[in-house]
Amino acid sequence: MADRPGRGVRQTARVCPLTPTDDRELLRARGSLKWTGTRGDIAAWVAESDLGTAPEVTHALHDAIDRGLTGYLPPHERAGAAQACADWQRRRFGWEVPADRVRLVPDVIAALRLTLERLTPPGSALVLPTPAYMPFVTMPAAWGREVIQVPMATDADGRATLDLDGIDAALAAGAGLVVLVNPHNPTGRVHTREELEALAAVVEARGATVFADEIHAPLVHAGHRHLPYASLSPVAAQHCVTATAASKGWNVPGLKCAQVVLTGDAHVAAWQDASEGVSVLGAVAAMAAYDHGEPWLDETVVYLGDNARRLAEVLATEAPAVGYRPPEGTYLAWLDLRDALPPAARDLEPGEVAHWLGRASGVTVVDGARCGEVGHGFVRLNLAMHRGLVEEAGRRIAAALRG
Ligand SMILES: Cc1ncc(COP(=O)(O)O)c(C=O)c1O
């Protein structure tokens, strides 16, 4: 690795990892959006983590600052980040993808906008399985694109699954692209090979494109396996654009360096460079994360998985009417409050449930209605915090629901 410019300097941890703390004053003093953007006692809303990042990432960033690497993105850093992403996909998921098919963009929303602009019929609608990551619901309208919300179905085991008939109907009506988020924000599903293959058949039959947002792929819990959609088959690879980033796995979303993987041969020519706005520190962090941050990630995923199960225990005892399956991937908990809300909160308007819960419990969460119409009555809770705060959040929510 040392022979490749941009990838040689980062190796071992010399910085202590940030240990989880339940000290709210300290958390606020650290200054994150998560803790300073709410007055609630427990900040469990925006998808940032209190657990810091890998020491290798911290070290690489310190090193870059010390070298004065705070200018525009140089070609060697761009190439290094693309190569590190390709290597990571191969090592972690067994997906062989050439580094010259990996392009950098500032973030996943930019990747979606560019994919729509460049690879779908002008003005065509997009299909969004809901509930969904909130900007996917709202942003496309600003780009002149209609979002067709297709509520996810629930299978016999109570898992959220794609409604293939609904997706097919939306494509038949002229939509050009399906947004697949896997692992899924907010439900935490990690789709199985069978589910993904069934989607690929529908999309291929309609000549449409899949935008596969795999930003949460590093965060998959024991017993589940992330399968990159484009690695399913040559057919899926040709109709798919994949977006990913180190930003969720290693908690560096502010550093602006997502990656787009172009597996469709026809897509390569249509995709001119779009790296304007990518930050050099984001590229440095992505390289360090992918190349050296796996041990820290693995420990963090275990901690997050235990948090998810602990919340399930607390809710099962103290608020059994709350619907919750620990996530298969991501650090997000999707709580169905529809049967658990006290009479005073039953008639709340969409968007009001999280406000009510925040007032009643002191826990700041994301309102499910922001994830699409089907999310009314649900809230999304961020589990990426000290275990004690997760337990306290569960107990406070339970007490609020009891009225
Ligand atoms: C599913 C999903 N996609 C995209 C993003 C945006 O991430 P970024 O801004 O790092 O590209 C998020 C952030 O939470 C997300 O959960």
The ligand as a Tripos MOL2 file, in Angstrom:
@<TRIPOS>MOLECULE
LIG
   16    16     1     0     0
SMALL
NO_CHARGES

@<TRIPOS>ATOM
      1 C1        -29.8510    5.5260    3.8640 C.3       1 LIG1
      2 C2        -29.0060    6.7620    3.8610 C.ar      1 LIG1
      3 N1        -28.5810    7.2580    2.6980 N.ar      1 LIG1
      4 C3        -27.8360    8.3640    2.6570 C.ar      1 LIG1
      5 C4        -27.4870    9.0540    3.8010 C.ar      1 LIG1
      6 C5        -26.6730   10.3070    3.6690 C.3       1 LIG1
      7 O1        -25.3690   10.1030    4.0270 O.3       1 LIG1
      8 P1        -24.2260   11.0610    3.4680 P.3       1 LIG1
      9 O2        -24.7150   12.4450    3.7040 O.co2     1 LIG1
     10 O3        -23.0380   10.7260    4.2870 O.co2     1 LIG1
     11 O4        -24.0410   10.7560    2.0430 O.co2     1 LIG1
     12 C6        -27.9140    8.5740    5.0370 C.ar      1 LIG1
     13 C7        -27.5970    9.2960    6.2750 C.2       1 LIG1
     14 O5        -28.0830    8.9900    7.3260 O.2       1 LIG1
     15 C8        -28.6860    7.3900    5.0610 C.ar      1 LIG1
     16 O6        -29.1130    6.8710    6.2130 O.3       1 LIG1
@<TRIPOS>BOND
     1     1     2 1
     2     2     3 ar
     3     2    15 ar
     4     3     4 ar
     5     4     5 ar
     6     5     6 1
     7     5    12 ar
     8     6     7 1
     9     7     8 1
    10     8     9 2
    11     8    10 1
    12     8    11 1
    13    12    13 1
    14    12    15 ar
    15    13    14 2
    16    15    16 1
@<TRIPOS>SUBSTRUCTURE
     1 LIG1         1 GROUP 0 **** ****
